[in-house]
Amino acid sequence: MTSAIRVPVAVLLPGTGSDEVFVRAVFERPLRALGVPLIAPPPPPGAALADGYLAALDALADEHGELLVGGISFGAHLAAEWAVRHPARCGGLLAALPAWNGVPGLAPASLAATLTADLVAGSGVDAALAQTEGSPGWLRAELDRAWRRHGDGLAAGLRVAANRPSPTLGELADLAVPAGIGTCTDDPIHPTKVASEWAGALPRAALGETTLTALGADRESLGRATVLAFLQALRKP
């Protein structure tokens, strides 16, 4: 059945302070099941995070043609921003855990990124990681690896993400590509309400659900939920 589905190369971006290692853990095998190759670029350094990723998408579209774009959290925001700017170059959207619509305002993910940036800048990454002691072990391990990889640019990258608007619901309403939106229903930082608003605004979208508990046991659970939602969206006229 999947052999009849034609989709372009997928380019997926990580969330704030995360990296391509986590993107691959979430999405590589669910996409491989459809025969879709995954490109997961590493994070551009520091304040170049957003503009660097958008430039990378431009370059990859020049190389590969139409792209299936997406990402996790802030990566999903950037992918959607690129898709809104270049709808003719976008063959679809995979947006896992979108965190806000339009300006971030008091969105929990924006506030968390700002607080973390302040702590990293003032006290260092070890102090920031110490504040994650109440988080699940898998999440602490992911943050320990990814935050240290960002190095001296971590705080600047967090601030870029915390303050950058995502596409508005009105802008998403003009994006007619098939879109799979993924959410963890027990995630207070990336509210399911936001994911539902994205799915409701996009003309050809479906919402896939999982939980943080499932994600902790199986990284691919989020990828499967998002990809399955995309397959549902493909059936919409």
N, C-alpha and C positions, 0 to 999 in steps of 0.2 A: 504493500500500500504506500509506504513512504517513498518508493522509487518514482512515483508519479509527482511528487512534490518538488518543485524547483525553487531553491532558495540560494541566495548568494553567499559569499564568504562572510562569516560572522566576525565582527570586531567588537570586543567587549572590554569595558573599562572598570577598574575597581573603585570602591568607595573611599571616602576621606581617610587618609592614614593607612589604607590597605595597599595591596599590591596584586600583581598579575598571578602570583602563586595561588591566592585564594580564588580568583576568577576562574582559573583552570580547574581547581578542585570542585567548584560549583557547576560549571557549564561544559567542560570538555567532553565528558562521556555522554550526557544527554544530547549534545549536538552531534557527536559522532554517530549516535544511533540513527540519525537522519542523514548521515553522509555529509554533514556540513563541517568544513574545516574552521577551526577557531584561531584567530589572531588575538593575543592578549598583550598589548604593549606595556612595558614597565612604566611606572609613574615618572613624568618629568619632574625635575627637582624644584622644590620650594615654590616661590611665587609664580613659576612658569607652569604650574600644574594644569590649570584650565586651558590657557592658550596653547600650551604644548600639546595637550591631547587633541584639541580641535584641529591643530595643524597636522597632527599625525593622521587623523581621520581624512583630511583633505588629500594627503599624500597617498594613503592606502586606497582611496577611491580613484585617484589617478592611475594607480597601478592595477587594481583589480576590477574596476568598474563599480557597478551597483553593489552596495554593502548592506548586510543585515547588521545593524548597530544596536548597542545596548550596554548594560552594565549594572552595577550594584550601587544603590544609594546615590552618592554624588556622581558616580560614573554613569548611572542611568540618566541623571539630569543633563550631563554634558552630551550624551548620545542623543537625547531628545532635542536639545538645543541645536545640535548639528543637523539633525533630521528636519527640523523646522526651517532651517536656513537653506537646506539642500534637498528638498523632497524628491527631486528627479534622480538623485544619486542614492536614495535610500530605498531598499527593498523590504524593510520591515524593522520593527523595534522590539527589543527584549529588555524590559525595564523592571528590575528586581529592587524592591524596597525603596521606591521614591519617597523622599522625606518632606517635601513641601511643594506648593504651587506658587509660581511668581516669586515675589520677594520673600525671603525666609522669615522675617519678623521674629516671633518668639518660638519658632519651630524647635522641638526638643533636640533634633540632630544639630541644628545651627548653634544652639546654646552650648551643647556638649562639646562641639568642636572648638568653640571660642574658649571655653574654660580649660580644655586640654591644652590649647595653644599657649594660653597664659601660664599654665603650670610648667609646660616644657620650657618655655622661654625663661621663666624665672628660676626654676629649680632643677631642670634637666629631665631627660627621658626616664631615668630610674625612678624619680619621684612620681612622675605621671603614671608609670606602670604600677607603682605601689598602691595607687588609688583604685586599681582594678581588682583588688584582692577579693571583693565580693562577687565578681563575675564568674561564670562557669569556666572551668579549666581550659576547655578548648578555645574559648575566646581570648583568655589571657595569653595563651601560647601564640595565637595568631597575631595579637597586638605586639607581643614581645618581638616577634620576628620582623613584622612589617614596620613598626615604628623605628626600630634600630636601622633598618635598611634605608629609611628616609633620611636619617642622619641629621645634619644641621639644618636641613630644609623643612623638617617636619612642622614646626610651628607656623612658618609662612604658608605652607600648603594647607594646613588646617584653616587658617584665616581666609585664604582664598575661597575655600569651599563654604565656609560658614556664612560668607557675605554675598555669594553670587546667586542671583535669581535663577530659578528654573523657568522653563516655559510656562506661560500662564495657561489656564484651562481653555481660554479662547484661542490661543496659538495651537494647542493640541487639537482642538476641534477642526482645524484646517489641515491636519496631517492625516491623509487618507490611506496610509500604509497599514498592513496588518501588524498588530501590536499585542504582545503577550506581557501582561503586568503581573509580577509576582509579589506576594506579601506573606509575612509571618504574622499570624493573627494575634500573637502574644508579645509583639515587639512594640514597646512604648516609644522608642526613638524613631521608628519608621511606621507611623500609624496606618492601620489598614484603611482608615477613612481616606487618607491621601491616595493610596493605591486605587481605591474604589473610584475616587474622583477622576484620576487619570483614565481609568478604564471607561468611565462613563463619558468623558469628554472626547476621547479618540473615536472616530467614526467606525473603525474596524478593530475593536479590541476585545479581549476577554481577560478575566481575572483568575489567577491561579493562587491557591492558598496552601501554606504549610505552617509550621511553627518553629520557634527558636529551639525548642526541645528536640524536634526532629532534625533540625540543622546541626545541632551539636553532635548527634549520633551519626549523621549522614549528610555531608556537605552537598551532595548532589540533589537532596530533596528540594532545595530552593531552585536549582537549575531545572529539575523536572517539572516543577509547578509552573515555572515561567515559560518553558518551551511548550508544554502541553497547552497552556493558554494561547500561545502563538498559533499552534496548530488549529485550535478552535477559531481563532480570528481569521485564519486563512479561508475558512468556509463561509465567512460573511461576505455578502456582495459589496 
